[in-house]
Amino acid sequence: MILPGKHLSPHRAIVGVGAEILAQLDRPRDVSELWERVRASRATLQQASPISFDWFVLALTFLYAIKAIDESGGLMRPAEPA
């Protein structure tokens, strides 16, 4: 579920969805805006299937847990390197 495997494509794995989220964080964004941007970018990919909001939030939570993103004032941004 976290990593792609034999039966899970990179576009469905949490790490893959997290990478798509990070690619959309060129500036601080709220969750709704980030969700819309990820959905729009996935719509342009041929191999990516739609994801649910639950899956998106799970990937967002994963990124926060590994300190890849920060949240401040309701806006998500990439974390500063330690």
trRosetta pair geometry for C-beta under 8 A, 3 or more apart (Angstrom, degrees):
i j d omega theta_ij theta_ji phi_ij phi_ji
1 8 7.0 -145 -91 -120 32 166
1 13 7.0 145 166 -136 27 67
1 14 6.2 42 142 -18 73 110
2 13 6.5 37 138 -174 22 94
2 14 4.6 -43 -128 44 52 121
2 15 6.0 67 163 -31 67 94
2 62 7.1 162 -128 -132 97 145
3 8 7.8 109 103 86 46 129
3 13 5.7 -7 174 -160 14 140
3 14 7.9 -37 -43 46 32 85
3 15 5.8 24 -102 3 53 134
4 8 5.4 -152 -142 103 53 86
4 9 6.1 -25 -136 163 115 20
4 10 4.2 -43 -64 -79 149 61
4 12 7.6 107 -107 59 85 76
4 13 4.2 -105 -63 -28 66 145
4 15 7.2 -97 -19 57 79 112
4 16 6.3 61 -54 -35 110 125
5 8 4.8 47 41 38 82 97
5 13 7.7 124 -3 -86 71 124
8 12 5.4 -121 -168 84 81 114
8 13 5.4 99 139 -71 116 88
9 12 5.0 83 58 11 80 100
9 13 7.2 -139 96 -16 39 88
9 16 7.5 -40 122 17 68 173
9 47 6.8 -147 180 154 151 111
10 13 5.6 -47 -138 25 37 115
10 15 7.6 -63 -151 85 78 94
10 16 4.0 144 165 -89 67 139
11 16 5.3 -119 -93 142 18 144
11 17 7.5 76 180 -67 43 71
11 42 7.5 122 -167 -135 113 103
11 45 6.9 -180 -118 121 139 150
11 47 5.9 172 -17 113 149 91
11 48 4.1 -151 -163 -110 144 78
11 49 6.8 125 114 21 125 67
12 16 6.8 38 42 62 27 135
12 17 7.4 3 -163 -44 18 106
12 49 6.8 11 -75 46 104 106
12 51 7.3 164 -123 -93 63 105
12 55 7.9 -60 -158 -165 68 146
13 16 4.4 90 61 6 86 105
13 17 7.0 -162 89 -4 43 84
14 17 5.8 -56 -144 41 32 107
14 18 6.0 38 153 -24 65 108
14 58 6.2 -90 -114 125 112 102
14 59 5.0 -176 -155 -99 72 77
14 62 5.1 102 166 -21 126 168
15 18 5.5 -54 -146 37 29 116
15 19 6.5 34 153 -24 62 101
15 62 7.8 -105 -75 135 51 148
16 19 5.6 -48 -151 29 32 112
16 20 6.8 32 150 -16 62 101
17 20 5.6 -52 -155 35 37 113
17 21 6.5 41 146 -22 66 102
17 38 7.6 52 -166 -168 82 136
17 51 6.2 85 -113 -89 131 171
17 55 6.5 -144 -105 147 170 98
17 56 6.7 -137 174 -108 131 51
17 59 3.9 -107 104 -87 114 157
18 21 5.4 -50 -149 33 36 114
18 22 6.4 35 153 -18 67 103
18 59 4.6 -156 -65 -172 71 99
18 60 7.8 171 -109 -72 77 31
18 62 5.7 -88 -78 88 132 118
18 63 4.9 163 -144 -65 109 102
18 68 7.1 65 177 78 121 157
19 22 5.7 -51 -146 37 33 110
19 23 6.4 39 151 -24 63 104
20 23 5.6 -51 -149 31 32 116
20 24 6.8 26 153 -16 62 106
20 38 5.5 94 132 -138 113 97
20 41 6.3 175 -165 93 107 132
20 42 6.8 33 -163 -67 156 94
21 24 6.0 -65 -158 36 33 107
21 25 6.8 32 149 -27 66 107
21 34 6.5 39 -147 177 88 118
21 38 5.9 -13 -89 -87 65 131
21 56 7.6 133 -80 -158 118 80
21 59 5.9 165 -20 126 138 119
21 60 6.2 -178 -137 -86 162 73
21 63 6.2 -115 88 -36 139 156
21 69 7.7 -58 129 -54 120 146
22 25 5.6 -55 -150 26 38 114
22 63 7.0 179 -61 -127 96 139
22 68 6.7 -63 -87 154 123 122
22 69 7.4 -142 -95 -66 82 105
22 78 6.4 71 -145 -95 89 107
23 41 7.3 168 97 175 123 170
24 29 7.0 -52 135 26 98 157
24 34 5.8 129 110 -144 132 75
24 37 4.4 134 -151 117 136 130
24 38 5.8 -98 -19 -66 156 73
24 41 6.7 -139 -74 -11 112 146
25 28 7.5 19 -159 -100 88 30
25 29 6.4 -130 -115 18 67 109
25 34 7.2 8 -77 -117 82 116
25 69 6.9 -148 -93 -115 168 113
25 76 6.3 -89 -112 118 122 97
25 77 6.1 147 -176 -139 118 39
25 78 5.2 141 114 -41 134 86
27 77 7.7 -44 169 -113 32 97
28 72 7.7 -60 -135 58 141 92
28 75 3.9 43 167 159 115 128
28 76 6.6 162 -153 73 68 36
28 77 4.3 -40 -94 -70 85 107
29 33 4.5 -125 -172 91 105 118
29 34 4.6 133 109 -61 124 88
29 37 7.1 -37 -173 6 167 141
29 75 6.4 133 59 -153 12 83
29 76 5.8 -28 67 55 69 89
29 77 7.9 133 16 -76 59 62
30 33 5.1 87 56 14 75 104
30 34 6.9 -144 95 -6 34 93
30 74 5.4 -1 -116 145 102 95
30 75 5.7 -64 -72 -99 62 61
30 76 7.2 119 -126 5 19 85
31 34 5.6 -60 -145 40 30 112
31 35 6.1 35 156 -24 66 106
31 57 8.0 29 -160 -100 128 86
31 60 7.2 40 -126 -140 100 167
31 74 7.8 -89 -5 -177 89 77
31 76 6.7 90 -75 -20 62 122
32 35 5.7 -52 -147 33 29 113
32 36 6.6 26 155 -15 63 105
33 36 5.9 -55 -150 37 32 109
33 37 6.4 29 153 -17 65 108
34 37 5.8 -57 -147 38 31 110
34 38 6.3 30 156 -18 66 106
34 60 7.7 101 114 -98 143 126
34 76 6.0 1 -51 46 153 134
35 38 6.0 -56 -146 37 28 108
35 39 6.3 27 156 -17 63 108
35 53 6.5 13 -143 -123 136 91
35 56 5.7 80 -118 151 90 160
36 39 5.8 -55 -146 38 30 111
36 40 6.2 30 156 -19 65 108
37 40 5.7 -54 -145 37 30 111
37 41 6.3 26 157 -16 65 107
38 41 5.9 -56 -145 39 30 107
38 42 6.2 29 156 -19 65 108
38 51 7.9 -45 135 51 118 123
38 56 6.3 143 85 -127 152 120
39 42 5.8 -58 -147 38 29 109
39 43 6.5 36 153 -29 63 104
39 50 7.4 25 -139 -139 88 88
39 51 7.9 -132 -97 50 74 83
40 43 5.7 -50 -152 24 32 116
40 44 7.3 27 153 -17 60 101
41 44 6.1 -56 -162 29 38 109
41 45 7.2 37 146 -22 65 103
42 45 5.6 -53 -154 27 44 113
42 48 4.5 -122 -157 127 85 141
42 50 6.7 122 121 -109 133 48
42 51 6.9 -124 -124 6 174 97
43 50 8.0 26 -83 -89 74 87
45 48 3.8 54 87 10 129 115
51 55 4.3 -111 -179 81 107 135
51 56 5.8 128 114 -52 121 83
52 55 4.8 102 55 3 76 99
52 56 7.1 -134 101 -2 45 87
53 56 5.3 -52 -150 37 39 117
53 57 6.3 38 152 -19 69 103
54 57 5.8 -54 -147 37 30 108
54 58 6.4 35 151 -22 64 105
55 58 5.5 -50 -149 33 32 116
55 59 6.6 32 152 -16 63 103
56 59 5.9 -57 -153 37 30 109
56 60 6.3 31 149 -19 65 107
57 60 5.3 -51 -144 38 35 115
57 61 6.2 39 153 -21 66 103
58 61 5.7 -52 -147 36 29 112
58 62 6.4 35 150 -22 62 104
59 62 5.4 -49 -148 33 34 116
59 63 6.5 35 153 -19 64 102
60 63 5.8 -52 -151 34 32 111
60 64 6.5 30 151 -16 64 106
60 69 7.4 -54 -158 52 70 152
60 76 7.3 -78 -150 -110 112 154
61 64 5.6 -55 -148 38 33 111
61 65 6.2 36 153 -23 67 107
62 65 5.6 -55 -146 35 30 113
62 66 6.5 9 161 -2 65 107
63 66 6.4 -65 -146 46 27 95
63 68 4.3 -86 -163 66 80 114
63 69 4.5 40 135 4 115 112
64 67 7.4 27 -179 -82 34 32
64 68 7.5 -83 -62 47 22 74
64 69 5.6 -55 -80 67 63 95
64 70 7.9 113 -125 -100 80 25
64 71 6.9 -4 -114 -19 123 110
67 70 7.9 21 -157 -70 66 77
67 79 5.3 68 164 -89 71 177
67 82 7.7 26 134 -41 141 119
68 78 7.0 -51 161 -145 67 72
68 79 5.7 -164 173 15 15 115
69 76 5.3 1 175 -170 131 98
69 77 6.6 152 -159 79 80 31
69 78 6.0 -66 -107 -112 66 34
69 79 5.7 -144 -104 -32 8 87
70 76 7.4 153 79 -153 41 52
70 77 5.6 -22 61 65 89 84
70 78 7.6 26 15 118 84 18
70 79 4.8 114 -32 -96 93 74
70 80 7.6 2 -18 0 139 75
71 74 7.3 7 -176 -113 98 10
71 75 7.0 159 -152 77 59 38
71 76 5.6 -27 -97 -95 77 63
71 77 7.9 153 -92 20 31 70
72 75 6.1 -28 70 59 65 87
72 77 7.2 -27 26 18 100 115
